[in-house]
């Protein structure tokens, strides 16, 4: 089954905020972060269930990524990146 990667508008805003925060100290580091993240997100397409399920909902997953956690949903046709949060903000 072939899925496509979809980044929701909320996740785009989250990623832009993270990029801007990193770029304030180091634009180069921000570019490296974004590039590495894109590469790693692409790995979710062939292996969408590689991350831990959220509660008892196997469609919803959480993937630790450095200081951040990526929350995504797996459907029959898509891997939807829903939210990206700094791990310090999670309870």
Kinemage of the C-alpha trace (Angstrom):
@kinemage 1
@onewidth
@group {chain A} dominant
@subgroup {mainchain}
@vectorlist {calphas} color= white
{ca unk a 1} P 0.000 0.000 0.000
{ca unk a 2} L 1.408 3.340 -1.014
{ca unk a 3} L 0.871 6.303 1.267
{ca unk a 4} L 1.790 9.934 0.827
{ca unk a 5} L 3.164 12.313 3.419
{ca unk a 6} L 0.901 15.255 4.282
{ca unk a 7} L 1.882 18.043 6.663
{ca unk a 8} L -1.163 19.787 8.105
{ca unk a 9} L -1.309 23.598 8.310
{ca unk a 10} L -0.936 23.369 12.106
{ca unk a 11} L 2.251 21.313 11.745
{ca unk a 12} L 3.594 23.734 9.115
{ca unk a 13} L 3.112 26.583 11.606
{ca unk a 14} L 4.830 24.525 14.317
{ca unk a 15} L 7.779 23.745 12.055
{ca unk a 16} L 8.126 27.355 10.916
{ca unk a 17} L 8.135 28.499 14.545
{ca unk a 18} L 10.830 25.940 15.420
{ca unk a 19} L 12.915 26.892 12.384
{ca unk a 20} L 12.659 30.589 13.225
{ca unk a 21} L 13.618 29.935 16.847
{ca unk a 22} L 16.727 27.994 15.808
{ca unk a 23} L 17.592 30.526 13.086
{ca unk a 24} L 17.661 33.352 15.627
{ca unk a 25} L 20.878 31.803 16.956
{ca unk a 26} L 22.138 30.050 13.842
{ca unk a 27} L 20.555 30.192 10.390
{ca unk a 28} L 22.836 27.372 9.278
{ca unk a 29} L 21.696 25.140 12.145
{ca unk a 30} L 18.084 25.897 11.242
{ca unk a 31} L 18.672 24.784 7.651
{ca unk a 32} L 20.370 21.574 8.837
{ca unk a 33} L 17.473 20.874 11.198
{ca unk a 34} L 14.857 21.366 8.473
{ca unk a 35} L 16.785 19.251 5.974
{ca unk a 36} L 17.292 16.391 8.439
{ca unk a 37} L 13.674 16.554 9.549
{ca unk a 38} L 12.406 16.319 5.962
{ca unk a 39} L 14.581 13.270 5.373
{ca unk a 40} L 13.329 11.610 8.544
{ca unk a 41} L 9.676 12.440 7.871
{ca unk a 42} L 9.994 10.788 4.464
{ca unk a 43} L 10.978 7.568 6.281
{ca unk a 44} L 7.518 7.461 7.840
{ca unk a 45} L 5.919 6.765 4.466
{ca unk a 46} L 7.279 3.216 4.063
{ca unk a 47} L 7.315 2.570 7.830
{ca unk a 48} L 4.345 4.483 9.279
{ca unk a 49} L 3.959 2.293 12.362
{ca unk a 50} L 7.575 2.591 13.500
{ca unk a 51} L 6.731 5.091 16.249
{ca unk a 52} L 4.874 4.515 19.502
{ca unk a 53} L 1.076 4.514 19.408
{ca unk a 54} L -0.693 7.245 21.363
{ca unk a 55} L -2.767 5.491 24.003
{ca unk a 56} L -4.933 2.746 22.576
{ca unk a 57} L -5.261 4.434 19.191
{ca unk a 58} L -2.963 2.630 16.733
{ca unk a 59} L -3.623 5.215 13.992
{ca unk a 60} L -2.141 7.994 16.103
{ca unk a 61} L 1.610 7.970 16.705
{ca unk a 62} L 4.248 9.999 18.538
{ca unk a 63} L 7.812 10.157 17.276
{ca unk a 64} L 10.508 11.728 19.467
{ca unk a 65} L 12.780 13.911 17.364
{ca unk a 66} L 15.586 15.522 19.336
{ca unk a 67} L 13.978 17.968 21.751
{ca unk a 68} L 10.663 17.698 19.887
{ca unk a 69} L 7.838 15.213 19.517
{ca unk a 70} L 6.067 14.715 16.203
{ca unk a 71} L 2.448 13.601 16.436
{ca unk a 72} L 1.031 12.000 13.322
{ca unk a 73} L -1.860 9.906 12.063
{ca unk a 74} L -1.718 6.941 9.717
{ca unk a 75} L -4.591 6.396 7.286
{ca unk a 76} L -4.922 3.997 4.374
{ca unk a 77} L -3.582 6.609 1.970
{ca unk a 78} L -1.648 9.160 4.058
{ca unk a 79} L 0.764 9.798 6.869
{ca unk a 80} L -0.564 13.076 8.295
{ca unk a 81} L 1.858 15.119 10.363
{ca unk a 82} L -0.510 16.779 12.835
{ca unk a 83} L 1.544 18.594 15.496
{ca unk a 84} L 5.192 19.178 16.394
{ca unk a 85} L 5.818 20.202 20.007
{ca unk a 86} L 8.861 20.773 22.171
{ca unk a 87} L 9.054 17.878 24.617
{ca unk a 88} L 9.315 20.301 27.563
{ca unk a 89} L 5.770 21.541 26.855
{ca unk a 90} L 4.251 18.056 27.090
{ca unk a 91} L 2.891 16.672 30.339
